[in-house]
Amino acid sequence: MKILKKNLRVAVVQASPVMFDKDATLDKVVSQIAEAGTHGAELIVFPESLVPCYPYGLTFGFNVGSRSEDGRKDWKIYYDNSVVVPSADTDRIGKAAKEAGAYVSIGITERDSTNYSLYCTNLVFSPDGKLAAKHRKIKPTGAERYIWADSHDPDTYFPITDTPWGPMGALICWENYMPLARVALYQQGVSLYLAPNTNDNPEWQDTIRHIAIEGHCYVINADQYFTKAMYPDTLLAKDEIARLKDETCIGGSCIIDPYGHCVTEPVWNQEAIIYADLDMDAVPMSHMEFDGVGHYARPDILELTVRNGK
């Protein structure tokens, strides 16, 4: 492994989307990137499916064996506000990353440019404004499968961004519970492990700490904050929205060091930009006694093959 640049300033953006409104949410994103840039952030991390939103609590009229017309209409709003990659929308994010001089990671709902499928996607932009990585969630969770397709594009399987602070990769929300998916990142030597999510359960904090210890990497945990009042009145699923908690997703974003300790404590019940200065020497030093894909591995017994066509 190459020598890593010693210091990294990170900004984790615990953001609220403008629900179901792509353009307004992108306006916020561009502003937040600029704000983080003025505070010296070199890596800026946003949550899962921030653009246009994570449609928590909505069924879009899906039932086993049937759909509803009102659900189709709400889904069409979501579809229309999803992001094509590349497009003028991604150009806006890239331009903001370039102006801030930072790497930017952001979760979107991606609309395929050829077919009519949607994907839960994480994009990484480099400081030159170019799209450096696109990861599509390989297996949406539960009812997410009604709206997001599995990734079947090998180029979106566990892409790595080579940064001055070492390899950087991402898994989205419950992908982080897939042991082999984690290993797919570990075996590429990640020093920066991004975990964009919409998971404010207390046990999630145990998950990210375990990942940091297991991979001996920094884990950047980026969650959302949004409330029932943020759902637009134009949606037809009034009963589903009425059943939501007032504070629907309460956050919990934080940064964990390679020993499993909090660099920043979880932030709850608010939007926030969380800053931290990371000592990258901790990554190689933590591997002295445990390198799960190196000296602590047994490739003669256990081996992971990623079928990515490469």
C-alpha positions as CSV (number, residue, x, y, z in Angstrom):
1,M,0.0,0.0,0.0
2,K,1.3,3.4,-0.9
3,I,2.0,6.1,1.7
4,L,-1.2,8.0,2.4
5,K,-1.4,11.8,2.7
6,K,-1.5,12.3,6.4
7,N,-4.4,14.7,7.1
8,L,-7.9,14.8,5.7
9,R,-10.7,17.2,6.5
10,V,-14.1,15.6,6.1
11,A,-17.6,17.1,6.0
12,V,-20.6,14.8,6.6
13,V,-23.8,16.5,5.5
14,Q,-26.8,15.3,7.4
15,A,-29.2,16.9,5.0
16,S,-33.0,17.2,4.5
17,P,-34.1,16.9,0.9
18,V,-36.8,19.1,-0.6
19,M,-39.0,16.0,-0.8
20,F,-39.8,14.9,-4.4
21,D,-38.3,18.0,-5.8
22,K,-35.0,17.3,-7.7
23,D,-34.2,20.9,-8.7
24,A,-34.8,22.4,-5.2
25,T,-32.8,19.6,-3.6
26,L,-29.9,20.2,-6.0
27,D,-30.0,23.9,-5.1
28,K,-29.5,22.9,-1.4
29,V,-26.8,20.4,-2.3
30,V,-24.8,23.0,-4.3
31,S,-25.1,25.5,-1.5
32,Q,-24.0,22.9,1.1
33,I,-21.0,21.9,-1.0
34,A,-20.0,25.5,-1.2
35,E,-20.4,26.0,2.6
36,A,-18.4,22.9,3.4
37,G,-15.7,24.0,0.9
38,T,-15.3,27.4,2.7
39,H,-14.6,25.4,5.9
40,G,-11.8,23.5,4.2
41,A,-13.5,20.2,3.6
42,E,-11.6,18.0,1.2
43,L,-14.2,15.2,1.2
44,I,-17.9,16.0,1.4
45,V,-20.3,13.1,2.0
46,F,-24.1,13.2,1.6
47,P,-26.7,10.5,2.5
48,E,-28.4,7.8,0.5
49,S,-30.9,8.8,-2.2
50,L,-30.9,12.4,-1.1
51,V,-32.0,13.5,-4.6
52,P,-35.0,13.7,-4.9
53,C,-35.5,11.9,-1.5
54,Y,-35.8,8.6,0.2
55,P,-39.6,7.9,-0.1
56,Y,-39.9,6.5,3.4
57,G,-43.3,4.9,4.3
58,L,-44.8,5.0,0.8
59,T,-46.0,1.9,-1.1
60,F,-46.7,3.6,-4.4
61,G,-49.9,1.5,-4.5
62,F,-48.1,-1.9,-4.6
63,N,-49.8,-4.9,-3.2
64,V,-49.2,-8.5,-4.1
65,G,-51.0,-9.0,-7.3
66,S,-52.3,-5.5,-7.8
67,R,-51.3,-1.8,-8.0
68,S,-53.4,1.4,-7.6
69,E,-53.7,4.3,-10.0
70,D,-53.0,6.9,-7.3
71,G,-49.8,5.0,-6.5
72,R,-48.8,5.1,-10.1
73,K,-49.3,8.9,-10.1
74,D,-47.1,9.4,-7.0
75,W,-44.5,7.1,-8.5
76,K,-44.5,9.2,-11.7
77,I,-43.6,12.3,-9.7
78,Y,-40.7,10.4,-8.1
79,Y,-39.6,9.1,-11.5
80,D,-39.7,12.5,-13.1
81,N,-37.6,13.9,-10.3
82,S,-34.9,11.2,-10.5
83,V,-31.5,11.9,-11.9
84,V,-30.1,10.7,-15.3
85,V,-26.3,10.0,-15.2
86,P,-24.7,11.9,-16.9
87,S,-26.9,15.0,-17.3
88,A,-27.1,18.7,-16.6
89,D,-28.0,17.7,-13.0
90,T,-24.8,15.8,-12.5
91,D,-22.9,18.6,-14.2
92,R,-24.2,20.9,-11.5
93,I,-22.8,18.7,-8.7
94,G,-19.5,18.3,-10.5
95,K,-19.2,22.1,-11.0
96,A,-19.9,22.6,-7.3
97,A,-17.2,20.0,-6.4
98,K,-14.7,21.7,-8.6
99,E,-15.4,25.1,-7.1
100,A,-15.0,23.7,-3.6
101,G,-11.9,21.8,-4.6
102,A,-13.2,18.6,-2.9
103,Y,-14.3,15.1,-3.5
104,V,-18.1,14.9,-3.2
105,S,-20.1,11.7,-2.6
106,I,-23.9,11.9,-3.0
107,G,-26.8,9.5,-3.0
108,I,-29.4,9.8,-5.7
109,T,-32.3,7.9,-7.2
110,E,-31.0,7.3,-10.7
111,R,-33.2,7.1,-13.8
112,D,-31.8,4.9,-16.5
113,S,-31.1,6.7,-19.7
114,T,-32.3,3.8,-21.9
115,N,-35.0,1.9,-20.1
116,Y,-37.6,3.0,-17.4
117,S,-35.9,1.5,-14.4
118,L,-34.8,3.4,-11.3
119,Y,-31.7,2.6,-9.2
120,C,-30.4,3.6,-5.7
121,T,-27.1,5.0,-6.7
122,N,-24.1,6.7,-5.0
123,L,-22.0,9.1,-7.1
124,V,-18.4,10.3,-6.3
125,F,-17.1,13.4,-8.0
126,S,-13.4,14.3,-7.9
127,P,-12.0,17.9,-7.2
128,D,-11.7,18.4,-11.0
129,G,-15.5,18.1,-11.2
130,K,-15.5,14.8,-13.1
131,L,-17.6,11.8,-12.1
132,A,-15.1,9.4,-10.5
133,A,-17.3,6.5,-9.5
134,K,-20.9,5.3,-9.8
135,H,-22.1,2.5,-7.5
136,R,-25.7,1.1,-7.8
137,K,-27.2,-0.7,-4.8
138,I,-26.8,-4.4,-5.8
139,K,-29.9,-5.5,-3.8
140,P,-32.5,-3.1,-2.6
141,T,-34.0,-3.9,0.8
142,G,-37.6,-5.1,1.3
143,A,-40.2,-2.9,-0.4
144,E,-37.4,-0.8,-1.9
145,R,-37.5,-3.5,-4.6
146,Y,-40.8,-2.0,-5.8
147,I,-39.0,1.1,-6.9
148,W,-35.3,0.3,-7.4
149,A,-33.9,-2.3,-9.6
150,D,-30.9,-4.5,-8.8
151,S,-27.7,-3.3,-10.4
152,H,-26.7,-5.5,-13.4
153,D,-24.0,-3.2,-14.7
154,P,-20.5,-4.6,-13.8
155,D,-19.0,-1.1,-13.9
156,T,-21.2,-0.2,-10.9
157,Y,-20.0,-3.2,-8.7
158,F,-17.9,-1.8,-5.9
159,P,-16.0,0.9,-7.7
160,I,-13.0,2.5,-6.0
161,T,-11.9,6.1,-6.2
162,D,-8.1,6.5,-5.8
163,T,-7.6,9.5,-3.5
164,P,-4.5,11.0,-1.9
165,W,-5.7,9.5,1.4
166,G,-6.0,6.0,-0.1
167,P,-8.7,4.0,-1.9
168,M,-12.3,5.1,-1.2
169,G,-15.4,3.0,-1.7
170,A,-19.1,3.0,-0.7
171,L,-21.9,0.6,0.2
172,I,-25.4,1.9,0.6
173,C,-27.4,1.3,3.7
174,W,-28.2,-2.4,4.2
175,E,-25.6,-3.4,1.6
176,N,-23.4,-3.0,4.7
177,Y,-25.0,-6.1,6.2
178,M,-23.8,-8.2,3.3
179,P,-20.5,-9.7,4.5
180,L,-19.2,-10.5,1.0
181,A,-19.9,-7.0,-0.2
182,R,-17.8,-5.6,2.6
183,V,-15.0,-7.9,1.7
184,A,-15.3,-6.7,-1.9
185,L,-14.2,-3.3,-0.6
186,Y,-11.7,-4.5,2.0
187,Q,-9.8,-6.5,-0.6
188,Q,-9.3,-3.3,-2.7
189,G,-7.6,-1.8,0.3
190,V,-10.1,0.9,1.3
191,S,-8.9,3.4,3.8
192,L,-12.1,5.5,3.5
193,Y,-15.3,3.5,3.6
194,L,-18.5,5.5,2.9
195,A,-21.8,4.4,4.3
196,P,-24.6,6.6,3.0
197,N,-27.9,5.4,4.4
198,T,-31.4,6.2,5.7
199,N,-31.1,4.1,8.9
200,D,-31.6,5.9,12.2
201,N,-32.0,2.7,14.2
202,P,-29.7,2.5,17.3
203,E,-28.2,-0.8,16.3
204,W,-26.9,0.8,13.1
205,Q,-24.3,2.6,15.2
206,D,-23.0,-0.9,16.3
207,T,-22.9,-1.9,12.6
208,I,-20.7,1.0,11.5
209,R,-18.3,0.5,14.5
210,H,-18.0,-3.1,13.6
211,I,-17.2,-2.3,10.0
212,A,-14.5,0.2,11.1
213,I,-12.8,-2.5,13.3
214,E,-13.2,-5.3,10.7
215,G,-11.8,-3.2,7.8
216,H,-9.5,-1.0,9.9
217,C,-10.7,1.9,7.9
218,Y,-12.4,5.2,8.6
219,V,-16.2,4.8,8.2
220,I,-18.1,7.9,7.1
221,N,-21.7,7.4,8.2
222,A,-24.0,9.8,6.4
223,D,-27.8,9.8,7.3
224,Q,-30.7,12.1,6.5
225,Y,-33.0,14.1,8.7
226,F,-36.5,14.6,7.5
227,T,-40.0,15.0,9.0
228,K,-43.6,14.2,8.0
229,A,-44.3,17.8,7.4
230,M,-41.7,17.9,4.6
231,Y,-43.8,15.6,2.4
232,P,-45.5,17.6,-0.3
233,D,-49.2,18.1,-0.2
234,T,-49.5,17.1,-3.8
235,L,-48.9,13.4,-3.1
236,L,-52.0,11.3,-3.1
237,A,-50.9,8.8,-0.4
238,K,-52.4,10.9,2.4
239,D,-53.1,7.9,4.7
240,E,-49.6,6.5,4.4
241,I,-48.0,9.9,5.2
242,A,-50.4,10.5,8.1
243,R,-49.1,7.2,9.7
244,L,-45.5,8.5,9.7
245,K,-43.7,9.7,12.9
246,D,-43.5,13.5,13.0
247,E,-39.7,13.1,12.9
248,T,-39.5,10.4,10.3
249,C,-35.8,10.0,10.0
250,I,-33.7,11.5,12.9
251,G,-30.2,11.1,11.5
252,G,-27.2,9.7,13.5
253,S,-24.5,10.7,11.1
254,C,-20.9,10.4,12.5
255,I,-17.4,9.3,11.7
256,I,-15.7,6.2,13.1
257,D,-12.0,5.7,13.3
258,P,-10.1,2.4,12.3
259,Y,-10.3,1.2,15.9
260,G,-14.1,1.5,16.1
261,H,-14.1,4.8,18.1
262,C,-16.2,7.8,17.4
263,V,-14.2,10.7,15.8
264,T,-17.5,12.6,16.0
265,E,-20.5,11.6,18.0
266,P,-23.8,10.8,16.2
267,V,-25.9,13.9,15.5
268,W,-29.6,13.5,16.0
269,N,-32.8,15.4,15.3
270,Q,-31.5,18.1,13.1
271,E,-29.8,19.0,9.8
272,A,-26.1,19.5,10.3
273,I,-22.7,19.6,8.6
274,I,-20.3,17.7,10.7
275,Y,-16.6,18.4,10.3
276,A,-13.6,16.3,11.4
277,D,-9.8,16.2,10.7
278,L,-8.7,12.7,10.2
279,D,-5.2,11.4,10.9
280,M,-4.7,8.9,8.1
281,D,-1.7,7.3,9.8
282,A,-4.3,5.5,11.9
283,V,-5.2,3.3,8.9
284,P,-1.8,1.5,8.4
285,M,-1.1,1.5,12.1
286,S,-4.3,-0.3,12.9
287,H,-3.4,-3.0,10.5
288,M,-0.3,-4.0,12.4
289,E,-2.0,-6.8,14.3
290,F,-5.0,-7.4,11.9
291,D,-5.2,-7.2,8.1
292,G,-8.3,-9.2,7.1
293,V,-7.3,-9.4,3.5
294,G,-3.5,-9.6,4.1
295,H,-1.5,-11.2,6.9
296,Y,-4.6,-12.3,8.8
297,A,-6.2,-13.9,5.7
298,R,-6.1,-17.5,4.5
299,P,-6.6,-17.3,0.8
300,D,-5.7,-21.0,0.5
301,I,-9.0,-21.7,2.3
302,L,-11.3,-18.7,1.7
303,E,-11.5,-16.6,-1.4
304,L,-14.0,-14.0,-2.7
305,T,-14.6,-13.7,-6.5
306,V,-16.5,-10.7,-7.7
307,R,-18.0,-11.4,-11.1
308,N,-17.6,-8.0,-12.6
309,G,-16.5,-9.1,-16.1
310,K,-13.0,-7.7,-15.6
